[in-house]
Amino acid sequence: MDQERIWRVCCRLLGPAVRWYMGLDMEPLPEDGPYLIICNHVTNLDPVMLALASPKKAITYVASENILRLRPRLHAILFGTFSLIARRKGASGAAAALSTVRALRKGKNVCIFAEGETSWNGLTGRIHPGTAPMIKASGAALVTYRIHGGYFTFPRWADSLRRGKVRGTVAGVHSARELSGMDADAITALVEKEIFEDAFAAQKKERVPYRCKKRAESLSSLLFLCPECRAIGTLRGKGSHILCSCGLDISLDECLLPRGEAPFGDLCEWDRWQTDFFGDMLSSNPDMTLKDEGEDYLLYEVLPDSAPVLRAMGGLAADGQSFRIGKSAFPYSDIREMALMQKTKLAFSCGGRYYEVHSPRPLCLRKYLYRWQLFPAGSAE
């Protein structure tokens, strides 16, 4: 049985159950092709939802190599059943871009979640800078697609699926001829405008319930700065509550919005505040040190065509010049790429090598990513 037929059979047999369980309403993608699909990335379930918008023609997905490698059985099933293009997070995506162009020229429809990662706070992120040049190089048409409500179904920081409503819409269809007359900046602006979603702004108007008893569990993967005591790393989620050792206690309702009086109207506002405040903290104290003590944080080096090799273990720390795990230190100036994987893994390339940090518990690794991103401004050099 060929891959196209397997795709159609899976959509026909599994589609009704998935639509019912997740409350899906997906506008169909155009039937002609080939074209490149760029969709906002709200949850790891996006490929499943988007597949139901194209039940008759298979989609080739650009997928994270990290997820596939860490789940070898999933890797074998997906690569054996569907066409996938693997991209390694925290490293150059040149090879994946070339494979994408080749697939389009072979007549396949290819989907890229160009933000590179699922949304942490419900806002659509900036697309990868290499996306627009690849679109022009492919010579293919472009379809932009926007998923609404998916963020609340399975937030990136959450441990469990929540049942509610999700809908998908075709945001734009652009011919190869139209795109050939645009420069890279114009294409980037077009894509970012058409796939943009502010999940919490829409939720405040619609107030769709997403049922889950532990709706605040693992929120410490998203939130790292308390608005009351200004401490870093003291927040935790328990049941439906966000708690801090200073006494802060905020309850979330089924719409994932704060009940009663709260410092912020939603989690996105909180995240924006903590990011800005953290930047101000680094500006006033460039040598400020971040720490997460423990002996079970793991550093792996990922070698080509080989299983990851454990290189270090111990606590995490970051000062004004470097990121450290255990006794291993990596100067910011030598780190070329850094990205978050899922919610408890941090990937980066340094000195021509590729590494991953694994946390055994919910932990906001985002603060270490921000520390590296702010290095030029916060450096004492």
N, C-alpha and C positions, 0 to 999 in steps of 0.2 A: 504494500500500500504506500503510495507516494505521500509526500508531506502535505501537499495541497488537500488531498482527500482526507488525511488524518485531521487536518485543521477543521474542515467542514463537519466531519463527524463529531469532533469534540464540541464544537459550537452548538451543534444541533442537540446533542445528548445532554450536555452539562449547562448550556446557556439558560434554560428556563429556571433551574434551581438557583443558579448564581444570581440571576435577575431578581428572583423572589426574595432570597435571603438578604441581599445587600440593598434592595430597593432601587435597582438600576433602571435608568431610562436613558439609553444611549442613542443619539442621532446617528444614522448610518453614514459611514465614510463614502466618498464618491466611488463608483464601481470601476471607472477607468483608471489607468495608470500607465507606466509606473510613476510614483510620486514619493516624496519624502514627507513623512508625518512628524511634526514637532508638537508635543503635548506638554502641558504643565505637569509637574511631578509632585503628587500629593501623598502617595502611599506606595508601598511595594506591591500592592494589588493592581496598580494602574495597567500593567500589560494585560491582565485578565479582563479588566473592564473594557479596555480598548479593543480587545479581540472581538467582543460581542457587537462592536460597531462595524465589523468587517467579517461577517460570518461566511462569506463565499470565497474570499481571497485571503491567503495567508499573509501575515505581516512578519517581516524580519526585524527583530529587535536588537538594538545595541544594548548589551547587558553588562553589568559589572562583573569583571573576571573574579573579583574577590568573593562575591556571593557564591558563584558557581564552584570556585575552588574549595571553599570551606564546606560545601555540600556536594561531595563527589557523586552521590546517587542522583541528585537533582541535575547535576552537570550532564551525566550520561543520558538521562531521560530527555532533557531539553534539547541537547545537541543531536540526539538520535531521532527526535521527533520533529523539531522545528529548526529553522535556520536562525542562528544567533551570531552576533558579532560581539566578541568580548573586548571590553575596555578596562584597563587597570586604573583604579582611582589613585590619586596622588602621584601620577606619572604622566608622561606625554601621551596624547591620544592620536598621534599621527598615523599609526598602523590601523586603528579602528576607523579613522576618517577615510583612508584609502580603501579599506574593505567595504565601507558604506557606498562609496562612489561606484565601485565595481558591481555591487549588488544591484544598484539602481540601473546601471547600464545593461544588466542582464534581464531587466524587466520586473524586478521585485519591488514591492512597496516596503520601505524601510522606516521604522519609527525610532526617533531619538528623543530622549528626555533631556533636552539640551541644558537644563540647569545643572546637571551632573549629580544631583542628589535630591531626595525628597525634602519637602518643606518642613522646617522645624516649627514655625510659628503661624502657618497658614497663608503666608505671603509668597507669591511666585518670585523666585530669585532671578538674578541676571543669567543670561545664557552664556555658555562657554564662548570665549572670543574666537575660537576656530570654527564655529558653526556657520557663520555667514560665508566665509571663503569656501567652505566645503559645499554649501548650497550652490554657489556660483560654478564651482568646478564640476559638479555632477551633471549640470545641464538638464536636470529633472524639474518637474513641477513641484510645488510646495503646498501642503495642506496643514493648516494649524488647527489644533483641537484643544478644547478647554473642558476640564472636568470640574464640576461644581459639587461641593459637599463631601468629596472624598477624604479631605483632611480629617473630618470628624469620625469617619468610619474606622480609621486605624491611624491615629497620629503617630508620627515617627518615634516619639518618646514613649509610647504606650506599650503595654504588654498584651493587650487583647483587642479583638474585633468588636466594634459597636454597631448595632443595627439601626439604620435610619433611612435617609434618602440620598441618592447620588444621581446626578444627571450629566450627560456629556453632550457638547454641541460642537459642530464644525464652525470654527471662528473665521476662517478665511481659506480661499482657494486661489492660488497664484500660478500662472503659467510660466514655463521656462523663458518665454520671450519677455514677459513682464519683468522677471527677475534679472534678466541679462542687462536691462537698462538701469539697474540700481547698483549703487556701490555697497560695500560691506556694511558701512555704518547705517545706511538706510534699511537694509535687510534686517539687521539686528534690531533696530528700533521697531520695525514692523512686527517681527516675531514676538518681541517682548510685550508689545501693546496687545496683540491678539490672544496670547496665552495667559495674560495676567489675571490672577484671582486673589481677592482679599477675602479669605474664608470667614473671618470674624465680622467684617463689615456686613457681609450678606447674612450671616447667622443672626445678628442683632435685629435684622428686619424680619427674617423668616421664622426664627426660633424653632427649628426642627429638632426634636428630641433624638438623641443617640443613646440607646440603652446600654448601660454598663454599671455594675456595682462598684468597681474599683477605678473610677474615672480619673483619679489623680495619681494613681500608682506610677512610679518611675518618672514623675515630673522633674525630679532632680537631674535628669539627663538634659532637660531644656533650660531650667532656671537655676542659676548659680549665685545670684546676688539678692539678698533680702532687702526690701524697700524700707523696713523699719530700723534694723540695726546696722545695715550696710555691710554685713559680714559676707564673705565669699565661702561657698560650700557648706552652708549650714541648713539649707532647705531640704525638705523631703516630702514625698507624697504618701499619704496613708488614707485608703478608702477614697472618699470624695474630698479630702482636705489637703491643703498645702500648709505645712507646718515649719516653724523655725524654732531653734532653741531659745530665742529671745521672747517667745510667747505669741508670735504671729500665727494666726489660724484663719485661713480663708477656705470657704466651702464652695465647690463647683456644682452647678445644677446639671440636668440632663442635656442642656444645650452647650455645656462646657463653658458657661459664663459664671462669673462670681456672684454669689448670693449676698444680699445686704450691702453694707458699706465695705469698700475695698479700695486699696491705693490705685488700682487700674481697672479699666472697664473690661479688659479681656487679656488673654495670655500674650497676644501679639504686642499690645501696648507695654506690658511688663518686659517682654524681651527687648523691645526697642529701647526702653529706659535703661535696662541693665547693660546693654551694649554701649550706649552713649556714656553712661556713668563710668563703666569700666575703662573706656578710652580716656576719660578725664582723670581717673585715678592713675593711669600709666603716664599721662602727660605731666602730672605733678610729682610723680615718683617713678622715674624710668627704671630704677633698679628693683622695684617691687617684686617679691618672689611669691609664686604660686606653689602650693604643695598639696599633695594627697598622699598621706603616709600609709604604709602597708608593705607587705612582702610578696604579695601575689599578683602585682601588675606585671605583665609579660611583654617582652620585646622580641619579635621574630624578624629575621631577615628572610625575605622571599626570594629564592633563587630561580633562575629560568629553568623550567621543566623539572622542578624538584620540590619536594615537600618543604614547608617553612622550617627554618632552623632557629631554635631558641638561642638568643644571644645574651639576654640579660633579664633579671627580674628584681623587683624591689619597689620602692616608692617613686612617685612622679614629682617633678619639680621644674619650674621655669623661672629664670631670673631675667635680667636685662640683656643677656647675651646668648643664652643657650637653653635648650630643652634637655632634661635629664630623666633617665629611668635607671634606678639602681646606681651602679657606678659608671654607666655609659652616658656621655654627654655629646650633644650635637649642636654646634654653633648655628645660630639662625642664618648667618651669612652663607652657610654651606647647604642649607635646606632649600631645594629648588621647587618642590611641590609639596602641599600638605592638604589632606582631605579627611573628612569623617566618613566612616563606613557604618551603616546601621546606626546604633546609638552608643555602643560601648567599644568601638574600635577606631583608632586613629592611624592613618596611613601617611607616609612621607618618603620622599626620595632625598638622599644625602650622599654626596661624594660618589655618585654613580651607582649607589646601592639603594634597594627598596626595602622599607621596613614597615611593620605594623605593630601597634601597641594594643594589647587586649586587656580590657578591664573585666574582672569577674563579677562586678556589681554595677547597678545604675550609678553613673557618674557623669558629670557635665564636662566632657572632654573639649567642648566648644571653647572654653576659656583658654586652653592651650593653643588652639587654632588661632583665636583672636590675638593672643600674645605674640605669635609668630607674624601674623599679618600686620600688626602695629609696630613691628620691630624697627623699621627705618625711622618712624616718627618718635618712638619711645627710646631708641638707643642712646646711650651716653656718648657715642662716637661723634 
